[in-house]
Amino acid sequence: MDLERMNSILNNDNKFDIFYKERPVWVQGINESDQMAKIGFVDNFEEKDVFIKDLYERNL
């Protein structure tokens, strides 16, 4: 995913299915200068900082 798409998702009220390594996540926030996102995993309470480029949307 790129920074422009991530900002579009965060500024939208709709729900988006975002994944990191095949696991569904929700994005808590982003750091544009580092191109990083703080994510939380849907299936547990784990949080992680990852590169925005490593996140993706699943094509349904």
DSSP file (Angstrom, degrees, kcal/mol; ACC not computed):
  #  RESIDUE AA STRUCTURE BP1 BP2  ACC     N-H-->O    O-->H-N    N-H-->O    O-->H-N    TCO  KAPPA ALPHA  PHI   PSI    X-CA   Y-CA   Z-CA
    1    1 A M              0   0    0      0, 0.0     2,-0.2     0, 0.0    54,-0.2   0.000 360.0 360.0 360.0 151.1    0.0    0.0    0.0
    2    2 A D     >  -     0   0    0      1,-0.1     4,-2.2    51,-0.1     5,-0.2  -0.676 360.0-106.7-108.3 168.2    1.2    3.5   -0.6
    3    3 A L  H  > S+     0   0    0     -2,-0.2     4,-2.5     1,-0.2     5,-0.2   0.863 116.9  55.3 -60.3 -40.2    1.0    6.6    1.7
    4    4 A E  H  > S+     0   0    0      1,-0.2     4,-1.9     2,-0.2    -1,-0.2   0.917 110.2  45.2 -61.1 -44.6   -1.7    8.3   -0.5
    5    5 A R  H  > S+     0   0    0      2,-0.2     4,-2.3     1,-0.2    -1,-0.2   0.900 111.2  53.5 -66.8 -40.0   -4.0    5.2   -0.3
    6    6 A M  H  X S+     0   0    0     -4,-2.2     4,-2.6     1,-0.2    -2,-0.2   0.923 109.3  48.0 -61.5 -44.2   -3.4    4.9    3.5
    7    7 A N  H  X S+     0   0    0     -4,-2.5     4,-1.7     1,-0.2    -1,-0.2   0.887 109.7  53.8 -62.9 -38.4   -4.4    8.6    4.0
    8    8 A S  H  < S+     0   0    0     -4,-1.9    -2,-0.2    -5,-0.2    -1,-0.2   0.901 110.7  46.2 -61.9 -42.0   -7.5    8.0    1.9
    9    9 A I  H >< S+     0   0    0     -4,-2.3     3,-1.5     1,-0.2    -2,-0.2   0.925 112.1  49.8 -66.4 -45.8   -8.5    5.0    4.0
   10   10 A L  H 3< S+     0   0    0     -4,-2.6    -1,-0.2     1,-0.3    -2,-0.2   0.786 110.9  49.9 -67.0 -26.6   -7.9    6.9    7.3
   11   11 A N  T 3< S+     0   0    0     -4,-1.7     2,-0.4    -5,-0.2    -1,-0.3   0.181  98.4  87.0 -95.9  17.1  -10.0    9.9    6.2
   12   12 A N    <   -     0   0    0     -3,-1.5    -4,-0.0     2,-0.1    -3,-0.0  -0.913  67.4-146.6-119.7 143.1  -12.9    7.7    5.1
   13   13 A D  S    S+     0   0    0     -2,-0.4    -1,-0.1     2,-0.1    -4,-0.1   0.594  71.7  98.2 -83.0 -11.1  -15.8    6.5    7.3
   14   14 A N  S    S-     0   0    0      1,-0.1     2,-0.4    -5,-0.1    -2,-0.1  -0.308  80.2-108.8 -74.5 161.2  -16.2    3.3    5.4
   15   15 A K        -     0   0    0     -2,-0.0     2,-0.4     2,-0.0    -1,-0.1  -0.754  33.3-167.9 -91.0 136.0  -14.7    0.0    6.6
   16   16 A F        -     0   0    0     -2,-0.4     2,-0.9    -7,-0.0    41,-0.0  -0.969  22.4-128.5-124.6 141.3  -11.7   -1.4    4.7
   17   17 A D        +     0   0    0     -2,-0.4    41,-1.1    41,-0.2     2,-0.4  -0.796  35.4 179.7 -90.4 106.6  -10.2   -4.9    5.0
   18   18 A I  E     -AB  25  57A   0     -2,-0.9     7,-2.7     7,-0.6     2,-0.3  -0.885   4.8-166.7-113.2 140.1   -6.5   -4.3    5.6
   19   19 A F  E     -AB  24  56A   0     37,-3.1    37,-2.0    -2,-0.4     2,-0.4  -0.910  18.7-166.3-129.9 152.0   -3.9   -7.1    6.0
   20   20 A Y  E >  S-AB  23  55A   0      3,-2.5     3,-1.6    -2,-0.3    35,-0.1  -0.958  85.8 -18.6-134.2 115.8   -0.4   -7.6    7.2
   21   21 A K  T 3  S-     0   0    0     33,-0.5    -1,-0.1    -2,-0.4    34,-0.1   0.926 128.4 -51.1  50.1  52.4    1.2  -11.0    6.4
   22   22 A E  T 3  S+     0   0    0      1,-0.2    -1,-0.3     0, 0.0    -3,-0.0   0.502 116.7 113.7  69.6   5.5   -2.3  -12.6    5.8
   23   23 A R  E <  S-A   20   0A   0     -3,-1.6    -3,-2.5    19,-0.0    -1,-0.2  -0.913  70.2-118.9-110.5 134.5   -3.6  -11.3    9.2
   24   24 A P  E     +A   19   0A   0      0, 0.0    18,-2.4     0, 0.0    19,-0.5  -0.474  40.4 176.4 -70.6 138.5   -6.4   -8.7    9.4
   25   25 A V  E     -AC  18  41A   0     -7,-2.7    -7,-0.6    16,-0.3     2,-0.4  -0.888  27.0-138.4-135.6 164.5   -5.4   -5.5   11.1
   26   26 A W  E     - C   0  40A   0     14,-2.6    14,-2.6    -2,-0.3     2,-0.6  -0.974  26.5-124.3-122.4 145.5   -6.7   -2.1   12.0
   27   27 A V  E     - C   0  39A   0     -2,-0.4    12,-0.2    12,-0.2     3,-0.1  -0.782  22.3-177.0 -95.4 121.8   -4.6    1.0   11.6
   28   28 A Q  E     -     0   0A   0     10,-3.0     2,-0.3    -2,-0.6    11,-0.2   0.797  65.3 -41.2 -85.0 -32.4   -4.2    3.1   14.7
   29   29 A G  E     - C   0  38A   0      9,-1.2     9,-2.8     2,-0.0    -1,-0.3  -0.963  53.2-122.7 177.9 169.6   -2.1    5.9   13.1
   30   30 A I  E     - C   0  37A   0     -2,-0.3     2,-0.6     7,-0.2     7,-0.2  -0.937   5.5-146.2-132.4 156.0    0.7    6.6   10.7
   31   31 A N  E  >> - C   0  36A   0      5,-3.0     5,-1.9    -2,-0.3     4,-1.1  -0.928  16.8-169.0-117.5 100.1    4.0    8.4   10.7
   32   32 A E  T  45S+     0   0    0     -2,-0.6     3,-0.4     1,-0.2    -1,-0.1   0.863  81.8  56.2 -61.9 -38.5    4.3    9.9    7.2
   33   33 A S  T  45S+     0   0    0      1,-0.2    -1,-0.2     2,-0.1    -2,-0.0   0.853 117.8  34.1 -66.3 -32.9    7.9   10.9    7.5
   34   34 A D  T  45S-     0   0    0     -3,-0.5    -1,-0.2     2,-0.1    -2,-0.2   0.500 104.0-127.8 -95.6  -5.7    9.0    7.3    8.3
   35   35 A Q  T  <5 +     0   0    0     -4,-1.1    17,-2.4    -3,-0.4    18,-0.4   0.884  64.1 138.4  58.0  39.5    6.3    5.7    6.1
   36   36 A M  E   < -CD  31  51A   0     -5,-1.9    -5,-3.0    15,-0.3     2,-0.4  -0.832  40.2-158.4-116.9 153.6    5.3    3.6    9.1
   37   37 A A  E     -CD  30  50A   0     13,-3.1    13,-2.6    -2,-0.3     2,-0.6  -0.989  15.7-136.8-128.5 139.8    1.9    2.6   10.5
   38   38 A K  E     -CD  29  49A   0     -9,-2.8   -10,-3.0    -2,-0.4    -9,-1.2  -0.873  35.7-175.1 -92.0 121.7    1.0    1.5   14.0
   39   39 A I  E     -CD  27  48A   0      9,-3.1     9,-2.1    -2,-0.6     2,-0.4  -0.825  22.1-152.5-119.5 156.3   -1.3   -1.5   13.6
   40   40 A G  E     -CD  26  47A   0    -14,-2.6   -14,-2.6    -2,-0.3     2,-0.3  -0.984  26.0-122.0-122.0 139.3   -3.4   -3.6   15.9
   41   41 A F  E >   -C   25   0A   0      5,-2.2     3,-0.9    -2,-0.4   -16,-0.3  -0.643   9.2-144.3 -83.3 136.1   -4.2   -7.2   15.0
   42   42 A V  T 3  S+     0   0    0    -18,-2.4    -1,-0.1    -2,-0.3   -17,-0.1   0.828  97.1  54.8 -67.0 -32.7   -7.9   -8.1   14.8
   43   43 A D  T 3  S+     0   0    0    -19,-0.5     2,-0.3     3,-0.0    -1,-0.2   0.482 121.9   0.0 -87.8  -2.1   -7.4  -11.6   16.1
   44   44 A N  S <  S-     0   0    0     -3,-0.9    -3,-0.0     2,-0.2     0, 0.0  -0.917  82.1 -88.8-162.5-170.3   -5.5  -10.6   19.4
   45   45 A F  S    S+     0   0    0     -2,-0.3     2,-0.1    -5,-0.1    -3,-0.1   0.270  74.6 130.3 -97.0  11.7   -4.3   -7.6   21.3
   46   46 A E        -     0   0    0     -5,-0.1    -5,-2.2    -6,-0.1     2,-0.3  -0.398  37.7-165.4 -68.3 139.6   -0.8   -7.4   19.6
   47   47 A E  E     +D   40   0A   0     -7,-0.2     2,-0.3    -2,-0.1    -7,-0.2  -0.916  10.2 173.8-122.8 153.8    0.3   -4.1   18.3
   48   48 A K  E     -D   39   0A   0     -9,-2.1    -9,-3.1    -2,-0.3     2,-0.5  -0.993  31.5-127.7-157.9 148.5    3.2   -3.5   15.9
   49   49 A D  E     +D   38   0A   0     -2,-0.3     2,-0.3   -11,-0.2   -11,-0.2  -0.912  41.4 167.9 -98.6 125.4    4.9   -0.7   13.9
   50   50 A V  E     -D   37   0A   0    -13,-2.6   -13,-3.1    -2,-0.5     2,-0.2  -0.901  41.5 -91.5-134.7 161.2    5.2   -1.7   10.2
   51   51 A F  E >   -D   36   0A   0     -2,-0.3     3,-1.8   -15,-0.2   -15,-0.3  -0.553  31.8-131.2 -70.9 137.4    6.1   -0.1    6.9
   52   52 A I  G >  S+     0   0    0    -17,-2.4     3,-1.9     1,-0.3    -1,-0.1   0.857 106.8  64.0 -57.0 -36.4    3.0    1.2    5.1
   53   53 A K  G 3  S+     0   0    0    -18,-0.4    -1,-0.3     1,-0.3   -51,-0.1   0.691  95.0  60.6 -64.1 -17.4    4.2   -0.6    2.0
   54   54 A D  G <  S+     0   0    0     -3,-1.8   -33,-0.5     2,-0.0     2,-0.3   0.472  90.0  85.9 -89.2  -2.4    3.8   -3.9    3.8
   55   55 A L  E <   +B   20   0A   0     -3,-1.9     2,-0.3    -4,-0.2   -35,-0.2  -0.689  57.9 176.2 -94.4 151.8    0.1   -3.5    4.3
   56   56 A Y  E     -B   19   0A   0    -37,-2.0   -37,-3.1    -2,-0.3     2,-0.4  -0.988  28.9-122.1-151.6 159.9   -2.4   -4.4    1.6
   57   57 A E  E     -B   18   0A   0     -2,-0.3     2,-0.5   -39,-0.2   -39,-0.2  -0.834  31.3-122.5-100.4 141.8   -6.1   -4.7    0.9
   58   58 A R        -     0   0    0    -41,-1.1     2,-0.7    -2,-0.4   -41,-0.2  -0.726  21.3-130.2 -85.4 129.6   -7.6   -8.0   -0.1
   59   59 A N              0   0    0     -2,-0.5    -1,-0.0     1,-0.2     0, 0.0  -0.695 360.0 360.0 -80.0 115.9   -9.3   -8.0   -3.4
   60   60 A L              0   0    0     -2,-0.7    -1,-0.2     0, 0.0    -2,-0.0   0.444 360.0 360.0 -92.5 360.0  -12.7   -9.5   -2.9
